[in-house]
């Protein structure tokens, strides 16, 4: 013990030496049987030693109580009560709370039915000057410890029933303390009451006794913090916001209206909130008042304000025009527009969001005045300080402002717009026009106006947008500066982009918007937002802007080197989308103007590789990104939609138009050069992961449409390219490219426009991959089988897709079936071996569905070999792992071999995987099994 005392004193000494070594030695002592002797140090004169002793005792009870002989438990229990009473008498709060946790922990692990009353009695009779405070403190800690305990089932029910027998005494103790003149005792009582709520010890009857004693403390400065927090908890449990046993509707209409009239209407609440607003600082007491006010308001608005009592009721009730309700709404406005630019200020603004949501759902025209005031207040709240002030903000303040505007403020603005609609839109446009007409416009206010218009864009319908033509006219948008003022222009760019769909019927306004956006592309701070807005405008207004496509292409020529590649890609995609909408007799010139420079630089990158390999690679990656962006923009935006009004004739016309474009000699020549460049890139950088991935992206986006892309290559040529590349690089990306191309071509077989010869060619396409590599077939399939054990999701998926498609080809009605069957036959056993190991636990369970599909395909397409090898493999003792029982393996074999559908195979694979992974019978396994079956 002397060593322990010295170590503790050394630990708390400012010159304690090697603190880490001291801590390690103390931990060794705590874990040893000597740790039980820590209780003897609770009478030591050093307060640090006494606290450490209480902490150690709590740890020993939690971890090692079962190691004590049974005859020592009674002695320890008696000592715990003695030590706790002594700490209460000496008013050692920290030690007292730790010892209370010790007693509660002891009761959880032993048979001690009346422990709580016994503990309360010993502390109450300890003779301390603040014995009732000590009782409340001990009671809170004990109940919190029990609430956190991991009790389940019958054990929890039995223990909580025993604990509930103490409830009458607890209620009596709390009622006495809540009427005390001591603020400290009242606050302890309130904390204990909340702990009892969390433990489920207080239901309607008990809470009905205590609730009236709480109310006077809501307006008492010394107790308002604790009281407001407790009543907020009760209100939220009553309204269902948080769970609470037996508290549903405890705070009904009468109680909530009494709170509004008696507390919200009191000078204390108004003065507290008004003082916080004036000082732009809400301390903990003011925050507690605001939180309770918002909880009361939300409960009142959502449950009672617009739901009057039955006609037979004689109880007066509040309406939206009642003075008390008007005051409540005024205080909510102060909270929603609470001033200041700090995270704490924005947290205050967040408090009332739920109230405005509930109010707008019910208020309709009755809420016009308050929502008008709310919209005006939020516009001022959205206003940023002058640039010289913002420049002094630290990053966290600037981030907090951005997050607040994009979340709570925007959300609340939407609620206001749902009520005000056209009047709010008109008021904002009028304010913008007034600012721009002023000799010295307030640009920060103008930016806030445009932010508000941006924030409500999703709720503005075309029927209500009567003010938008004026907003996007030369009188407003046309008068904004085209350089400088990044905050104003950036917000305006965002606004323009979000209203892109509206411009479809507004030709002049669309051109005005484009004229505003284009200059911002060469402004580095605004480039990203300008590129996004231009893309949105182009995607939504392809036909409107088609007449000016030449100007767009000219703009592109001036951007290279001035705009980041990541942003230029977006602009390329936007311009290409406009080109896509042109008639086939007008598309060639802008198409070639757009693509020829890219194709030329792709070839240049190949030519310069031998001299400047690093620069060549960078150029290649850049230009691949650009040609992919063109492919995205040139894709049909409606390709994935199934339109019942679109006839096959229209689809045929689109295909004919595409064929006309591609038959143009100039386009054909460009495509030939592009094919040559792509082949060269695949040859030169076949093993470069980043370039191969860029090629994959190009293939994906240039071959995804039903209508062939003018910058897409023939899928069969691409497939041949992939097969050639596999000779030098067994990359999962090349496998993925092959799989996607085969799937694409296979799906095309159902197209009624294909000839029999076309179909025969497509069916034969995969053997071209295999036939091109006669000396590498074994390597390819062995690589794919090894890939079944990969943890990396993309590689695993690519391997499974290749194997599934390959096996499916063995039963196609063509000569290729023989090639596939002969190629796959020697690999069936090793494939099943890898597949079953993966199912048994080598890869994450998220891939079980894909693995079961592969197993099912093997049974369907390679039935004889699969059945034989499956039986042989599963007959091996202890395989695929020790957890796989004979019964589980027999069940899997029977289910898979006899399955008539993929669903049955998935269920069998899922069950077998649970057994092999040790999850069979577990709650987690049962809960997640449905995902894979």
C-alpha positions, -999 to +999 in steps of 0.1 A: +000+000+000+029+024+007+041+019-029+006+025-042+003+058-022+036+070-034+028+062-070-006+081-068+011+111-052+038+110-078+011+108-106-006+140-093+027+158-086+038+185-111+073+171-108+063+135-109+090+122-133+081+096-158+043+098-158+038+070-183+058+046-163+038+055-132+006+049-150+017+015-163+027+004-127-006+016-113-025-004-139-005-035-130-015-030-093-052-023-103-054-056-122-037-076-094-055-089-062-038-061-043-063-038-061-090-049-037-071-033-008-076+001-024-107+005-002-085+009+029-071+040+013-105+058+014-095+071+048-061+084+037-055+121+044-046+128+007-077+136-014-060+124-046-053+090-030-089+087-018-102+095-053-078+070-069-089+044-044-126+049-053-118+047-090-098+015-085-126-001-064-151+007-091-129-010-118-123-041-096-161-045-090-168-041-127-141-066-139-131-089-111-160-093-086-165-129-095-130-137-084-138-128-047-148-158-025-185-157-016-179-152+021-161-119+014-190-104-006-211-095+025-181-078+041-174-058+009-210-047+007-210-034+042-177-016+037-191+000+005-220+015+025-197+027+052-173+043+028-201+060+009-216+074+041-182+087+052-177+105+018-212+120+021-204+133+056-172+149+045-188+163+013-163+147-011-185+149-041-161+132-066-154+103-043-190+100-033-202+097-069-175+070-077-186+050-046-222+053-056-213+037-089-195+010-070-226+002-050-248+001-082-222-021-099-221-044-069-259-047-070-259-056-107-236-086-100-249-099-068-283-106-051-291-074-032-328-066-035-331-035-014-298-019-023-311+014-034-332+022-003-304+010+019-279+033+001-302+063+003-308+057+040-271+054+049-263+085+030-292+104+045-282+095+080-245+103+075-248+135+094-234+157+067-246+194+064-258+187+029-271+152+034-301+156+011-279+169-017-256+139-012-286+115-014-297+131-047-262+129-061-258+092-051-293+084-064-285+100-098-252+082-102-267+048-091-297+051-115-274+062-144-251+033-138-281+009-139-295+025-170-261+020-188-258-016-177-260-044-203-290-062-189-313-081-213-343-103-211-356-118-179-326-105-159-333-069-169-371-073-161-364-088-127-338-062-118-359-032-130-390-046-111-369-046-079-356-012-086-392+001-093-402-009-058-381+021-046-400+046-069-424+059-042-395+067-019-376+083-048-406+105-057-411+116-021-374+125-019-375+145-051-407+163-042-391+174-009-359+186-025-377+205-054-394+227-027-360+235-011-347+270-008-312+257-017-306+262-054-278+235-053-303+210-038-329+218-064-305+214-093-294+180-078-330+170-076-337+180-112-307+161-124-319+130-105-354+134-120-339+133-155-319+102-146-352+086-134-368+095-167-340+079-187-344+047-165-381+045-171-390+048-134-414+078-138-446+074-156-477+096-158-487+093-121-452+098-107-444+126-131-478+142-124-467+145-088-433+161-096-441+183-126-458+211-107-428+215-085-406+220-116-424+249-131-414+276-106-378+269-113-381+277-150-379+314-142-355+312-113-320+323-125-302+298-102-322+268-114-335+277-149-308+259-167-315+225-151-353+231-150-355+241-187-335+211-198-357+188-178-390+202-190-376+202-226-370+164-222-405+159-209-421+179-237-401+160-264-410+127-249-446+137-248-446+147-284-427+116-295-395+134-306-376+112-281-387+079-266-401+077-231-419+049-213-454+060-202-450+096-212-470+098-244-491+130-244-482+138-208-478+174-219-512+178-235-531+208-248-537+222-213-502+219-200-485+232-232-508+262-233-502+269-196-464+269-204-470+294-233-492+317-212-474+314-179-438+309-188-433+320-225-453+351-218-433+360-187-409+389-186-381+364-177-382+347-211-385+378-232-358+396-213-334+366-215-338+363-252-337+400-259-305+404-238-288+375-257-298+391-290-284+425-280-252+410-268-250+386-297-241+359-272-262+331-258-248+316-226-259+282-213-288+297-194-301+316-225-296+285-247-317+264-223-345+289-224-344+290-262-343+253-265-373+248-243-392+276-261-386+259-294-396+225-280-429+239-266-436+258-299-430+227-321-452+205-299-479+232-298-479+239-335-477+203-347-503+190-323-527+217-311-526+251-328-546+241-359-566+214-342-592+230-319-608+210-292-643+194-297-672+219-299-685+206-266-653+216-248-656+248-226-619+251-220-605+283-237-577+276-262-550+296-281-553+304-318-528+318-342-541+353-335-540+350-297-516+376-281-498+347-264-493+329-297-482+361-315-456+367-287-444+331-291-439+336-329-421+369-323-396+352-300-392+324-325-383+351-351-356+364-328-341+330-325-343+323-362-325+356-370-302+355-340-272+378-350-235+370-350-211+351-372-199+322-350-207+285-348-226+292-316-248+318-333-257+295-361-265+268-336-291+292-321-306+298-356-309+260-360-331+256-330-363+269-346-361+251-380-385+224-369-411+249-357-412+266-391-415+233-408-445+224-388-460+258-391-458+260-429-475+226-432-506+239-414-506+277-416-516+284-452-527+321-456-530+325-418-492+325-416-486+353-441-475+380-417-451+360-397-436+343-428-431+376-445-412+388-414-393+356-414-383+359-451-371+395-445-351+385-415-335+355-432-324+377-461-306+400-437-292+370-419-278+357-452-260+389-458-222+386-454-202+414-439-180+436-462-150+418-478-125+434-455-143+419-425-147+385-441-110+385-450-102+385-412-124+355-405-106+323-395-114+292-416-138+277-391-159+308-390-161+310-428-170+273-430-197+277-404-212+306-423-213+286-455-227+255-438-254+276-421-265+293-453-266+261-472-285+241-446-306+258-419-311+291-436-319+276-470-343+251-454-362+278-435-363+300-466-381+272-484-407+270-457-413+307-461-416+303-498-442+275-495-464+301-478-456+333-496-449+319-531-451+346-558-451+375-534-418+364-519-403+360-554-415+394-565-403+411-534-368+397-539-367+407-575-379+442-567-352+446-541-325+435-566-338+460-591-338+488-565-302+480-555-290+481-591-308+513-597-291+529-567-261+552-573-242+531-547-257+496-545-251+475-515-234+445-532-235+424-500-273+429-498-276+421-535-256+389-530-279+379-502-310+385-524-295+363-551-287+336-525-323+336-513-335+332-549-310+304-554-322+287-521-358+285-532-352+274-568-365+238-563-399+251-552-404+276-580-427+262-606-431+276-642-466+288-633-452+310-605-422+323-623-437+355-636-409+376-621-380+355-635-380+372-669-373+405-652-346+389-630-327+375-660-331+405-681-306+432-691-322+454-663-309+431-635-286+402-647-273+424-676-262+451-652-240+429-629-203+433-631-184+409-654-152+410-634-142+413-597-168+409-569-163+371-566-189+366-539-217+383-558-208+368-591-203+333-576-237+333-560-253+346-592-236+318-612-251+292-588-285+308-591-283+309-629-274+272-630-302+261-608-328+279-629-314+263-661-345+243-669-367+275-668-347+291-697-360+265-722-389+287-730-371+320-726-347+323-756-334+359-748-331+352-711-311+321-719-287+340-740-284+367-713-275+340-688-249+325-711-234+359-717-230+363-679-215+328-674-189+327-701-166+355-689-164+338-655-148+307-671-115+325-673-117+339-637-099+313-615-120+318-583-153+314-603-142+289-630-156+258-613-190+273-607-191+289-641-183+255-658-210+238-638-236+265-646-227+264-683-231+226-683-265+229-667-276+256-692-264+235-721-279+203-710-313+219-704-313+242-735-296+222-762-319+233-790-321+269-779-284+272-778-277+252-810-279+283-832-249+297-813-228+266-811-201+282-833-196+308-806-194+281-779-167+262-798-148+295-803-150+301-765-133+267-759-104+277-781-096+306-758-099+287-726-071+261-729-043+271-705-066+295-687-089+270-671-081+240-649-084+207-668-111+195-643-133+225-652-125+225-689-138+189-690-171+201-678-172+229-704-163+204-731-191+182-721-216+211-720-206+223-755-207+187-769-243+184-755-253+214-776-236+199-807-255+166-800-289+184-804-281+198-838-297+184-869-275+159-888-269+183-916-254+209-893-235+188-868-204+180-888-185+213-887-188+220-850-182+183-842-149+184-861-139+217-846-145+202-812-128+168-817-100+173-843-076+191-819-082+164-793-075+136-817-044+153-830-030+157-795-037+121-787-016+111-816+010+137-807+013+121-772+022+088-788+047+103-812+066+122-784+066+092-760+101+081-769+116+116-764+095+130-736+077+101-718+065+121-688+051+150-708+036+125-733+018+106-706+004+138-691-009+150-724-024+116-731-043+115-698-055+151-704-068+144-739-084+111-730-103+130-703-114+155-730-125+130-756-144+112-728-161+145-719-171+149-756-185+114-756-206+122-725-219+154-740-227+137-774-246+109-757-284+109-761-298+123-728-330+103-733-313+070-742-320+054-708-357+065-708-384+042-722-409+066-738-442+050-747-449+078-771-417+072-791-422+050-820-397+026-836-398+048-866-384+077-846-356+054-832-349+044-867-347+080-878-322+087-851-301+058-861-302+069-898-292+104-888-263+090-868-253+069-898-254+100-921-231+119-898-206+090-896-207+085-933-195+120-939-159+116-953-145+142-928-161+124-898-150+090-911-114+104-914-115+118-879-128+084-865-100+066-883-074+088-868-091+084-834-091+046-837-054+047-846-046+069-817-066+047-792-048+016-805-014+033-801-022+044-766-032+009-756+000-004-771+023+022-755+007+024-721-008-011-718+005-015-682-002+020-670-031+017-645-042+053-647-042+054-685-059+021-688-086+033-665-090+065-686-094+043-717-120+023-698-139+055-690-137+064-727-150+030-738-178+031-713-191+066-723-186+062-760-204+029-764-232+032-739-259+046-762-282+026-784-274+052-811-237+049-821-216+079-809-196+099-835-166+097-813-172+060-804-153+032-821-166-001-834-172-024-804-157-054-822-125-033-829-125-023-792-129-059-781-100-069-804-080-041-788-088-054-753-077-089-763-045-076-777-037-056-746-043-086-724-012-102-740+010-077-722-011-068-692-035-091-673-053-061-658-087-064-643-096-032-661-090-048-695-111-078-683-138-053-673-137-036-707-140-070-724-169-080-702-188-047-707-183-048-745-195-084-747-225-077-726-232-046-747-230-066-780-250-095-766-278-072-756-279-058-792-289-092-805-325-084-796-326-053-817-349-060-847-327-038-869-298-062-869-293-087-897-286-124-893-251-118-903-247-091-876-261-114-850-237-142-860-208-117-858-217-106-823-221-142-811-186-149-823-171-118-807-158-133-775-139-162-791-119-135-809-106-125-775-097-161-767-085-171-802-063-140-803-044-154-773-040-192-777-009-192-756-024-171-729-058-187-723-047-207-693-031-176-678-063-155-683-085-180-666-061-188-638-058-150-633-096-147-631-098-176-607-071-160-584-091-128-587-120-146-569-100-141-537-094-104-542-106-081-514-107-051-538-143-047-550-137-035-585-112-063-594-134-090-579-165-077-598-145-076-631-133-112-627-168-125-618-184-107-648-158-121-672-162-157-659-201-155-659-201-142-695-175-167-707-194-197-692-227-185-706-212-186-741-208-224-739-244-229-746-249-203-773-263-215-807-231-210-826-197-226-832-183-205-804-199-228-779-174-255-787-145-231-783-157-220-749-165-256-737-131-269-747-114-239-731-132-240-698-134-277-692-099-281-678-105-252-655-139-263-640-125-280-609-100-252-601-127-226-607-151-243-583-123-247-558-116-209-558-153-201-559-162-222-528-132-208-509-145-173-516-180-182-504-166-198-473-150-166-462-121-154-484-141-124-497-166-100-480-202-112-477-213-083-499-202-103-529-222-135-521-249-126-546-224-124-575-206-155-564-239-175-562-247-163-597-214-177-609-220-210-592-255-212-607-241-205-642-216-233-637-244-257-629-265-246-658-238-244-685-213-270-673-236-294-655-217-327-656-183-314-647-197-291-621-217-318-603-188-342-603-162-317-591-186-301-566-192-335-550-155-344-549-145-310-534-171-310-507-162-346-497-128-335-486-126-335-448-121-301-432-126-282-464-132-254-473-126-248-436-130-265-403-163-248-396-179-264-427-198-294-412-206-325-433-243-317-429-238-281-442-218-293-472-243-320-481-271-294-478-253-270-501-246-297-527-282-309-527-296-274-530-273-262-557-275-293-579-313-295-577-320-257-578-344-245-604-338-208-599-310-184-590-330-175-559-326-210-544-289-210-552-285-176-534-303-189-504-281-221-502-249-201-507-260-176-480-267-204-455-234-222-462-215-189-459-230-183-425-218-217-413-183-213-427-180-178-412-192-189-377-223-167-380-249-195-381-275-190-354-262-155-345-285-125-343-262-107-368-262-136-393-300-140-391-306-102-395-284-099-426-292-132-443-322-118-461-299-094-480-283-123-498-313-147-503 
